[in-house]
Amino acid sequence: MKQVATVAQTRLSEEQIFTNGTTPYELMGVVGRLLAKNLEKYNKILILCGTGNNAGDGYAAACELTRKGKEITLWIPYEKFSENGRKYYDECINLNVKCIYGYKNIEFIKFDVILDCLFGIGFHGEPNEETKRIIDSVNGSGLTVFSADVPSGLNADNGVAEKAIVADKVFTVGFSKYGLYLNGGKDYAKETIVLPLGFEGNVGALLEPEDCAEFIKPRKNDSHKGKYGYIALFGGSENYSGAIKLSNLASSAVYSGSGVVKLVVPEKIVPSISPYMLESTLFSEKEAEKALKNVSCVGVGCGWGRSKDRAALLSDIFRISDCPIILDADGLFAWKSLGLPNYDKGLIVTPHFGEMAMLAGISVEDVRAHPSETAIDFSVKHKCITVLKGPSTIVTDGETVFLTNRGCAGMATAGSGDVLLGIMTAIVGQKYNNILKSVAYATILNGISGEIAQKYFTDIGMTAKDTVDSIRPAIIFLRESCRMV
């Protein structure tokens, strides 16, 4: 589990280290040595430096690597330095490190690897035109590229970039950063390694497969379906009968371990759904109260439509249910039309950015610019768990934040949200101790299932059904990751 922080949280932790006696100059030296350790297998190294402390980390690394006998070249746009960066630059000069000044063409063929130290975590906005050309040249060089802290040009809080370095590895300092995973972050940061510096703070956590052992333990032979949850899934409408899609929704829940799945649909589409139902049970919406009896989780919204009676039915579900409810897709719109009422038995909402904007009454760009803060604030205000979906997913109850970054481009297809709702309802319905972590685990299982499907069917050709069919192999993968098989 990696700790993940905002820029402000990282700065606060840095200040605490300084208060405890470490100087900024010493901290920069530690970062430089850690960077150097990760680069020491290369001989000819180009380090791109900007004008701030991130450049200082590059100068400190250059000193260390030069002492190890490596051939270092520094690229420096102009001679402007941070206070401590200047000290390490002076050491580089004393060590006769080669420097290239100004926006000149770089002969990349001379180097084995590039270390990017242009901009640090404080960068936001857009690079100037000359720097854009350098970034384009680096990205087109064909060389392995490493970045210190974040790929230069990437916003460390939200992963937005007008133009940024594409890094094969990012050596990020103290904590990982939200921007390495959100929005475009995963396209710029191919792999992230945290340089340990003893940072402390109340920050988020990136859940990884090895953190999920509690959810995939082998089941006892002396057990029965009732031990693994009865769940109800409300979905479908005349315009979105989607028999196959809805059966996939139910299948994703079954494959994720639910004991019994009750699928509740409008009476008019029961005939079109029933031929596809095998392991699950089917109810019409007129039988909603019967379907909700003794269930441990309810999932609502997929293909539901937005007719006026949806809000009335959701109100009935809230009134009748005595277990967690998960709202997705049209279920979120129905909740909005009811005025976003609280539900004190456990409410989980799963919006993508557009739906989050609708619920919170803000613009999509506001959500994109402040994803973690938006999710946290919404959970606090509405006393719910918010699952903000994107290239990586934020899961929060307003106090604890989990980030999950499994998934792939092939999941950008119709029905993927339906599959996640089925998985999540099944996992929550199995009543593990930590409901927030259960929700986060569901997004990991969903994401890994999609990754497995994409390997076989490509990012262009895969469907939501392919993700469903990959849930069981994903569980095997998770058990292998946790050394259970």
C-alpha positions in Angstrom: 0.0 0.0 0.0 1.5 3.3 -1.1 0.7 6.6 0.6 -0.7 9.2 -1.8 -0.7 12.9 -1.1 -1.6 16.3 -2.5 1.0 18.9 -3.0 -0.2 20.7 0.1 0.1 17.5 2.2 3.6 16.9 0.9 4.7 20.4 1.7 3.4 20.1 5.2 5.3 16.8 5.7 8.5 18.5 4.3 8.1 21.3 6.8 7.8 18.8 9.7 11.0 17.2 8.6 12.7 20.6 8.6 11.3 21.3 12.1 12.8 18.0 13.3 16.2 19.2 12.3 16.9 18.2 8.7 17.8 21.1 6.5 16.5 21.7 3.0 20.0 21.3 1.7 20.4 17.9 3.4 17.0 16.7 2.2 18.0 17.6 -1.4 21.1 15.6 -1.0 19.2 12.6 0.2 16.9 12.8 -2.8 19.9 13.2 -5.1 21.6 10.1 -3.7 18.4 8.0 -4.1 18.0 9.2 -7.7 21.6 8.3 -8.4 21.2 4.9 -6.9 18.4 4.2 -9.4 20.5 5.5 -12.3 23.9 3.9 -11.6 23.6 1.1 -14.1 23.7 3.7 -16.9 27.0 5.4 -18.0 26.0 8.4 -20.2 23.2 10.3 -18.5 21.5 13.5 -19.6 19.8 15.5 -16.7 17.3 18.1 -17.7 17.2 20.9 -15.1 14.8 23.7 -14.6 15.1 26.6 -12.1 13.6 25.3 -8.9 14.2 22.7 -6.2 13.4 19.9 -8.6 16.5 21.0 -10.6 18.4 21.0 -7.3 17.6 17.3 -6.9 19.0 16.8 -10.4 22.2 18.7 -9.5 22.6 16.6 -6.3 22.1 13.4 -8.3 24.7 14.6 -10.9 27.3 15.1 -8.2 26.8 11.6 -6.8 26.8 10.0 -10.2 29.9 11.9 -11.3 31.7 10.6 -8.2 30.7 7.1 -9.3 32.5 7.7 -12.6 29.4 8.3 -14.7 29.5 10.7 -17.7 26.9 13.3 -16.8 25.6 16.2 -19.0 23.3 18.8 -17.5 20.9 20.8 -19.7 20.1 24.1 -18.1 17.7 26.7 -19.8 19.4 29.6 -18.1 21.4 30.3 -14.9 18.6 30.7 -12.4 18.6 28.6 -9.3 16.9 28.0 -6.0 19.0 28.7 -2.9 20.0 25.1 -2.3 19.9 24.1 -5.9 22.7 26.7 -6.5 24.9 25.0 -3.9 24.7 21.7 -5.7 25.1 23.3 -9.1 28.3 24.9 -7.8 29.5 21.4 -6.7 28.7 20.2 -10.2 30.9 23.0 -11.7 33.7 22.1 -9.3 33.4 18.5 -10.4 33.7 19.6 -14.1 30.3 18.3 -15.0 29.5 19.1 -18.6 26.6 21.7 -19.0 24.5 22.7 -22.0 22.9 26.1 -21.6 20.0 27.5 -23.5 17.3 26.1 -25.8 19.6 24.3 -28.2 19.0 21.1 -30.1 20.2 18.1 -28.0 21.9 15.2 -29.6 20.1 12.5 -27.7 21.9 9.7 -29.5 24.9 10.4 -27.3 23.1 9.3 -24.1 21.8 6.1 -22.5 19.1 7.6 -20.4 17.4 11.0 -19.6 16.6 12.2 -16.1 13.8 14.8 -16.1 14.2 17.5 -13.4 12.6 20.4 -15.2 9.5 21.1 -13.0 8.5 19.8 -9.6 5.2 19.3 -7.8 4.6 23.0 -7.6 4.1 23.3 -11.4 0.7 24.1 -12.8 -0.5 25.6 -16.0 1.4 25.4 -19.3 5.1 25.3 -20.2 6.4 28.1 -22.4 6.9 27.4 -26.1 10.6 26.7 -25.9 10.1 24.2 -23.1 7.3 22.6 -25.1 9.8 21.9 -27.9 12.2 20.4 -25.5 9.5 18.2 -24.1 8.5 17.1 -27.6 12.1 16.3 -28.4 12.5 14.2 -25.2 9.3 12.3 -25.9 10.4 11.6 -29.4 14.0 10.7 -28.6 13.4 6.9 -28.2 15.5 6.9 -25.0 14.4 5.7 -21.6 13.2 8.6 -19.6 13.0 8.9 -15.8 11.3 11.8 -13.9 12.1 13.2 -10.5 8.9 13.5 -8.4 6.5 14.0 -11.3 6.8 14.1 -15.1 7.5 17.7 -15.9 4.4 19.6 -17.1 2.0 17.3 -15.2 -0.1 18.8 -12.4 0.8 16.8 -9.3 -2.6 17.1 -7.8 -5.0 16.2 -10.6 -2.9 14.7 -13.5 -3.9 17.4 -16.0 -1.3 18.5 -18.5 -1.2 20.7 -21.6 2.2 19.3 -22.5 4.3 16.9 -20.3 7.2 14.5 -20.3 6.2 10.8 -20.8 8.2 9.0 -18.2 9.0 5.3 -18.2 9.6 5.6 -14.4 8.8 8.3 -11.9 10.9 8.5 -8.7 8.5 10.4 -6.5 9.6 11.9 -3.2 8.2 10.9 0.2 4.7 10.2 -0.9 3.2 9.2 -4.2 1.1 12.0 -5.8 -2.6 11.9 -6.8 -1.7 13.5 -10.2 0.3 10.4 -11.2 -2.9 8.4 -11.4 -5.8 10.8 -12.1 -6.9 12.2 -15.4 -4.0 11.8 -17.8 -1.5 10.9 -15.1 -1.2 7.2 -16.0 -0.4 8.2 -19.6 2.6 10.2 -18.5 3.8 8.1 -15.6 4.2 4.6 -16.8 5.6 3.3 -13.5 5.9 5.0 -10.1 8.5 4.3 -7.4 8.3 6.2 -4.1 11.7 7.3 -2.7 11.4 6.7 1.1 12.2 9.8 3.1 10.2 9.2 6.3 7.3 11.6 5.4 4.4 11.3 7.7 0.8 12.7 7.5 -2.9 11.9 7.2 -2.9 11.1 3.5 -4.6 8.8 1.1 -3.6 5.2 0.3 -3.1 3.5 -3.1 -4.5 0.0 -2.7 -2.7 -2.8 -4.6 -3.5 -6.5 -5.2 -1.4 -7.6 -2.2 -3.6 -5.5 0.1 -6.7 -7.5 -0.8 -6.0 -10.9 0.9 -9.0 -10.7 3.2 -11.4 -10.7 0.2 -10.1 -13.7 -1.6 -9.5 -16.3 1.2 -10.5 -19.8 0.3 -14.0 -20.6 1.5 -14.8 -23.4 3.9 -16.4 -26.6 2.7 -18.9 -26.3 5.5 -20.8 -23.3 4.2 -23.8 -22.4 2.1 -25.0 -19.6 -0.2 -26.6 -17.7 2.6 -23.2 -17.0 4.1 -22.1 -15.0 1.0 -25.0 -12.5 0.8 -28.3 -12.2 -0.9 -28.3 -9.1 -3.0 -30.7 -7.2 -5.2 -30.0 -5.3 -8.4 -32.5 -2.8 -9.9 -32.0 -2.0 -13.5 -33.5 -1.9 -17.0 -36.3 0.0 -18.7 -38.4 -0.3 -21.9 -35.9 1.9 -23.8 -33.0 0.0 -22.3 -34.2 -3.5 -22.0 -30.6 -4.7 -22.6 -31.2 -8.3 -21.8 -27.6 -9.3 -22.3 -26.3 -6.3 -20.5 -28.5 -6.9 -17.5 -27.7 -10.6 -17.4 -24.0 -9.6 -17.5 -24.7 -7.3 -14.5 -26.1 -10.3 -12.6 -23.3 -12.6 -13.8 -20.7 -10.1 -12.6 -22.2 -10.3 -9.1 -22.4 -14.1 -9.2 -18.8 -14.4 -10.4 -17.7 -12.0 -7.7 -18.9 -14.4 -5.0 -22.5 -13.4 -4.2 -24.6 -16.2 -2.8 -27.9 -15.2 -4.4 -28.6 -12.4 -6.9 -32.1 -11.0 -7.3 -32.5 -9.0 -10.5 -35.4 -6.5 -10.3 -36.7 -5.1 -13.6 -39.9 -3.4 -15.0 -42.6 -5.9 -15.6 -42.8 -5.2 -19.4 -39.2 -6.4 -20.0 -39.3 -9.5 -17.8 -40.0 -11.7 -20.9 -36.9 -10.3 -22.7 -34.7 -10.8 -19.6 -35.8 -14.2 -18.4 -34.2 -16.3 -21.2 -30.8 -15.0 -20.2 -31.2 -15.7 -16.4 -29.5 -18.9 -15.3 -28.1 -18.7 -11.7 -30.0 -15.5 -10.7 -33.6 -15.0 -9.8 -35.8 -12.5 -11.6 -38.5 -10.1 -10.1 -40.7 -7.4 -11.6 -40.6 -4.0 -9.9 -44.1 -4.7 -8.6 -42.4 -7.3 -6.4 -39.7 -4.9 -5.1 -40.6 -5.3 -1.5 -40.4 -9.1 -1.8 -37.1 -8.9 -3.6 -35.7 -6.6 -0.9 -36.4 -9.1 1.8 -33.3 -10.3 3.7 -30.8 -8.8 1.2 -27.4 -7.6 2.4 -26.8 -5.0 -0.4 -28.8 -3.3 -3.1 -27.5 -1.9 -6.4 -29.6 0.5 -8.3 -29.6 2.3 -11.6 -28.1 0.6 -14.6 -30.3 1.1 -17.7 -33.1 2.4 -15.4 -34.0 5.3 -17.5 -35.0 8.7 -16.2 -38.8 8.6 -16.2 -40.5 10.3 -13.2 -41.4 7.0 -11.6 -37.7 6.2 -11.0 -37.5 8.7 -8.2 -40.6 7.2 -6.6 -39.3 3.7 -6.8 -35.9 4.8 -5.3 -37.7 6.5 -2.5 -39.5 3.1 -1.8 -36.1 1.3 -1.9 -34.7 3.7 0.6 -37.8 3.2 2.9 -37.9 -0.6 2.7 -34.1 -1.4 2.7 -32.1 -2.2 5.8 -28.7 -2.6 4.2 -26.2 -0.6 2.1 -27.4 0.8 -1.2 -25.2 1.5 -4.2 -26.4 4.1 -6.7 -25.0 4.2 -10.2 -26.0 5.8 -13.6 -29.7 6.6 -13.7 -30.0 5.8 -10.0 -27.9 8.9 -9.4 -30.3 11.1 -11.4 -33.2 9.7 -9.5 -31.4 10.5 -6.2 -30.8 14.0 -7.5 -34.5 14.5 -8.3 -35.3 13.5 -4.8 -33.0 16.2 -3.4 -30.1 13.9 -2.5 -31.6 12.6 0.7 -29.4 11.0 3.3 -29.6 7.2 3.9 -28.2 6.2 7.2 -27.8 2.4 6.6 -24.9 3.0 4.2 -25.1 4.9 0.9 -22.5 4.4 -1.8 -22.5 6.5 -5.0 -20.5 5.7 -8.1 -20.4 8.8 -10.4 -18.0 9.4 -13.3 -16.9 13.0 -13.7 -20.0 14.2 -15.5 -22.3 12.6 -13.0 -20.2 14.1 -10.1 -20.6 17.5 -11.6 -24.4 17.0 -11.9 -24.7 15.9 -8.3 -22.4 18.5 -6.8 -23.8 21.4 -9.0 -20.4 22.3 -10.4 -18.7 22.0 -13.8 -17.0 19.0 -15.2 -13.8 21.1 -15.4 -14.1 21.8 -11.6 -14.2 18.1 -10.9 -11.3 17.5 -13.3 -9.3 20.1 -11.6 -10.0 19.0 -8.0 -11.0 15.4 -8.1 -9.9 14.3 -4.6 -11.2 17.4 -2.9 -14.5 17.1 -4.8 -15.1 13.5 -3.7 -14.1 14.1 -0.1 -16.3 17.2 0.2 -19.3 15.4 -1.3 -18.9 12.5 1.0 -18.8 14.7 4.0 -21.8 16.7 2.9 -24.0 13.8 2.1 -22.7 11.2 4.6 -21.9 8.7 1.9 -19.1 6.8 0.3 -18.2 8.4 -3.0 -16.6 6.3 -5.8 -15.3 8.9 -8.3 -14.6 6.9 -11.4 -11.9 7.7 -14.0 -8.5 6.3 -15.2 -7.9 5.7 -11.5 -10.7 5.7 -9.0 -11.1 7.7 -5.7 -13.0 5.9 -3.0 -13.7 8.0 0.2 -16.1 8.4 3.1 -14.9 11.9 3.6 -12.2 11.0 6.1 -10.2 8.1 4.6 -9.2 8.1 1.0 -8.4 5.0 -1.0 -7.0 5.3 -4.6 -7.1 2.3 -7.0 -5.4 2.4 -10.3 -6.4 -0.9 -12.0 -8.2 -0.9 -15.3 -7.4 -0.2 -18.9 -8.5 1.8 -22.0 -10.5 -1.2 -23.3 -13.0 -0.6 -20.5 -14.2 2.6 -22.1 -17.2 0.8 -23.6 -20.9 0.5 -23.0 -21.8 -1.6 -20.0 -18.6 -1.3 -18.0 -20.3 0.6 -15.3 -23.0 -2.1 -15.1 -20.3 -4.7 -14.5 -18.7 -2.7 -11.7 -22.1 -2.2 -10.0 -22.6 -6.0 -10.1 -19.2 -6.7 -8.6 -19.4 -4.0 -6.0 -22.9 -5.0 -4.8 -21.7 -8.6 -4.5 -18.6 -7.6 -2.5 -20.4 -5.2 -0.2 -23.1 -7.9 0.2 -20.6 -10.4 1.6 -20.4 -8.1 4.7 -16.7 -7.8 5.2 -15.6 -5.8 8.2 -14.5 -2.6 6.4 -17.2 -1.4 3.9 -14.9 1.4 2.5 -12.2 -1.1 1.7 -14.7 -3.5 0.3 -15.9 -0.9 -2.1 -12.2 -0.1 -3.1 -11.5 -3.8 -3.5 -14.5 -4.1 -5.9 -12.9 -1.5 -8.2 -9.6 -3.4 -8.1 -11.3 -6.7 -9.0 -13.2 -4.9 -11.8 -10.0 -3.2 -13.1 -7.9 -6.4 -13.1 -10.7 -8.2 -14.9 -10.6 -5.6 -17.6 -6.9 -5.8 -17.9 -7.0 -9.5 -18.4 -9.8 -9.1 -21.0 -7.8 -6.5 -22.9 -4.8 -8.9 -23.3 -7.0 -11.2 -25.3 -9.4 -8.8 -27.1 -7.4 -5.6 -27.4 -8.3 -2.1 -26.2 -10.3 -1.6 -29.4 -12.3 -4.8 -29.6 -13.1 -5.7 -26.0 -16.6 -5.5 -24.5 -18.1 -5.3 -21.1 -18.9 -9.0 -21.3 -15.2 -9.8 -21.8 -14.6 -8.1 -18.5 -17.3 -10.2 -16.8 -15.8 -13.4 -18.3 -12.4 -12.4 -16.8 -13.6 -11.9 -13.2 -12.7 -15.5 -12.2 -9.2 -15.4 -13.7 -8.8 -12.1 -11.9 -9.5 -13.7 -8.6 -6.9 -16.4 -9.4 -4.5 -13.6 -10.2 -5.2 -11.8 -6.9 -4.7 -15.1 -5.0 -1.4 -15.5 -6.7 -0.5 -11.9 -5.8 -1.3 -12.7 -2.2 0.6 -16.0 -2.3 -2.6 -18.0 -1.7 -2.0 -20.5 -4.5 
